[in-house]
């Protein structure tokens, strides 16, 4: 929890029967642009610890903020879309999409133009959803009025929004940058083992040790050479970040065209490493840089490092390109961090071998094994390319590259790589081999084992080693796995009337009355589950707590589950619509109905919210909110069941 107040709220929401939340306060104002044009401003002040979702969220995610301007008089017109301030953008693991939200406050603006002179106010209804670390409130709506008492005096200073990132975001960002650095560092070592770079190590070290007047001078020059390499590659990462911008790189990561272009780039890089062609910079550029290296001094050493980067581009280019692609998808300063890790790995051997020349004798001789390293990298880049293609498919929801198809491609790629390592397949630049080394055989066995490990994934195995790479389990031809059986029955014919298979294939009712009727017939207590389609913590409970065998056994056999979705948008028949006695709002949808039930009965409006009740709707134990402690939740369920049996 971020502070004591939020911790207290969590304890109260778990330990007490419920709590009403109203964490957002709206204010309105207008700004005059001309005699006919104005900007309507709606500012949301958000209680500490809560966040408000933005307007533009893909279908299947949390409910976005939406403005519905009432224009029945036709005396004004909207100019463009409603704009929103800068917020936080994160990739949500539950919804598997990028989501934007605001903290502390958020400003929304809409430009309008009067078409008559009799406008005194403009009304709109804003629908929004807020969450904190443990609760999500159902979508709420509020009427807003923009007043025009005296148009000539309506003008105000523009409002700026300052936002503070979540502590969890900072930690996540730091971990992401560290992983980029480590991957880039290891990639740099892989680049050292390519035919374009490895032979340069003894040649360059020998130059510094022989051309320098003293050993200390040789070591100093080699260190300067290493730092120059770092500066060159970090400068490249800085240019990428500057050209696109840190915020733009974040936005690009879920952009369809971004992912498709990078898919094509990585396939090109992979084909280059596999020997189809060489990617090289113009020879004139290499010659010009090489001529500058003869100048001597610090400038000469810098141009020697630049010459290395250019000459070795056919080997390092695809690796650098892949790193920049992956780093760009992370956003922020990731490209700079990636190039820092890569360049340190490249520069380190030159400096170390210059300081300890005797170590050169331990280096293996150049040979065909260097091309093998390139080919292995080519296969890895080919596999990574399909991750970007998968991202594009997920965004568009085309279902062309579902989980089974993705895994099949990876099985084929790594299977062929295993055959290559065993010497059964040769590629254009490979040297003839009569036998394979123990190291190559060992690596081949590891790749083959990994390939076999992937195969059960086609039948629904989680394959956690590559978690995050293939599409999620539900994005599949068979979400439950081929041949998987329902935990509550094999076919839908065993379902009671009005029930469906819910999370973890638990028999679930979405209608309160039908669920209660079935519970009376079955002689079981009822678990009321106030939930939401867009509730993050609801999904966490269902996936992490309800999946536990002990908890799942109770939910399947000892209670009747009634899940009431407070964000269900289906409209109630007009005869069933009413005005809430508690909130005074009109109840139009099924979700409104269940939300009103939760507020009226339990004085709570956050989800998830669980209540164990008997057949007369009396509480069997204190209600429970979000609680990731499996043992505690299991004991809470059993307490309700024991009280029911008394």
C-alpha positions, 0 to 999 in steps of 0.5 A: 500500500502506498500510505497509511490511509490506503492501507486502512481503506484496504483493512476496512474493505476486507474486515467490515461489511462494506464501505461507500466510495466516492473518490472523484469530484468533477468541476467545470469551466469554460474558456473563450476563444472567439465570439462563437468558439469556446473550450469546455473544461471538465476537471476530475479531482481524484482521491489519493490512491485511486486512478481514473481510466482514459477515454481511449481503451480497446474493447475488452478492457476497463470501462473508459471515460466517456462524455455524452454532450446533450445537444437537443437544441442544436444551438452548438456544435462539437469541433473535434473529439474530446481531448484528455491530458497526459496520464500514465500508460501501462501494459495491463497483464490481466487484460493484455493491452495498453491502458491509460489512467490518471492520478490526482487529477485529470483534465478533459477539454472539448472545443465547441462553436455556437450556432445561435446566441441563446445558449446559457449552459451546456449539459453533458453526462460523463461515464467513468470508472475508477480503481485503486490497488484493491478495489474497482468501482462499477462504472458511474455517471454524473451530470455536468453543466457548463455555464455561460453567465457572461460570455464577454468575461469568460476567459481563464488561464490554461490548466496544466496537469502534474501527475506522479507515477505509481511506486509500482510503476517505478519498480516495474520500469526499473526491472524492465530497464534492468532486463533490457540491460542484461539482454543487451549485455549478453547480446554484445557477448554474442556479437563478439563471437561473430566472424566480423568482430572476433578476429578484430580482438587480437589485431586491435589489442596488438596494435595498442600494445605495440604502437604505444611507448609504454605498457601504461600508455597501451592500456590507457589507449585501449581503455579510451578505445573501449569508451569510444565504442560505448559512446558510439552505441549509446549515441545511437540509442539516444538518437532513436529515443530523441527521434521518436520520443520516450512517450511516442515509443511507449505508444508505438509498442501496441501500434499495429504498423509498428509491430508489422514493420518490426516483424519484417525487419527482424525477418530480414535480419534473420535471413541475413544471419542465415546466409541469404545476403549480407547487410553492409554499410557503403564502402565509401563511408568505411574508407572515410572513417578509416582515413580519420583513424590515422590521425592519432591521438584521442580523435584517431582512437575514436575513429578507430572505434567508429571504423570497427562499428562500421566494418563489423556492421554486417554481423552487429547490425542485425543484433543492434537492430533487434535490440533497438526494436525490442527496446523501442517496444518498451519505451522510455530510455530503454534504447539508451540502456540497451545500447549501453549494455551492448557496447559495454560487452563489446568494449570490455574484451578490448580493454581487458586483453590490452591490460593482460595480453597473455590472455590472448593465448587462451582465445580459440582460433577463428573458424567455422564455429563463428558462422555457427554463432551467426546462424543460431542468432538468426534462428533466435531472431526469426522466433522473436519476429513472430512475437511482433506479428502476434502483437499485431494480431492480438490488437486487431483480434483477427485470430490468425495467429492464435496460441496453437499456430504461434507454438507450432511456428516456434516448434518448427524454428527450434526443431530445425535449429536442433537439426542444424546443430546436430549437423543434419542441415548446412547453410550457405556460409557453413564450413564442411564438418566431419564431426561436431564438438561436445559443446555443439552437441550439448547445445543441440540437446538443450534446443531439442529438449526445449522444442519437445517442452513446447509440444504439450503447449498445443494441448493446453499446457501452460509452457511457463518458460516462455510466458509472455511470448505466445498469445494468452490461453484464451486466445486459442482454438481450444481455450481449455486445451484439446481433450480437456474436461470441464471440472463440473461436467463434460457437456452443457447438458448437465447445467441447471436451468439459467446457469453457465460455466463461469471462471474455472468452469464453475457452474455459475448463475448470473440471475439472482432469483434463479440462483437462489431457487437452485440453492434452495433445491440443492440445499447449499449456501450461496456465494454472491460475487459482485464482479465486473467484466472490466474488474482487474482484481476480480480476474486476479481472484478468479485466476490466482485464488479460485484456481487453487484445488482446495478453493475450487473444490468448495466452489464446485461442490459446497456452494452455489455461485451467483456472479452479478456483473455490475458493468453489464450494459444490457438494458432492462425492459422498460417496465423494469427500469426504476429510480434508485432509492439509495442514489436517486439515479435511474437504473437502466441496465442489468449492471445498474441493477446489481450495483444498486443491490450491492449499494442498498444492501451492503453499503458497498460499491467496490468490486470484487465483493463476496457475500455468503448468504443463506436462502433468506439472503441473510449473511452467514459471515462478514463480506469479503473484498479482494483477498489474494491470501488463498488460505484466508479466503478458503477459511472464510468460505468454510466459516460461511458453510459451517454457519449455514449448517448450524 
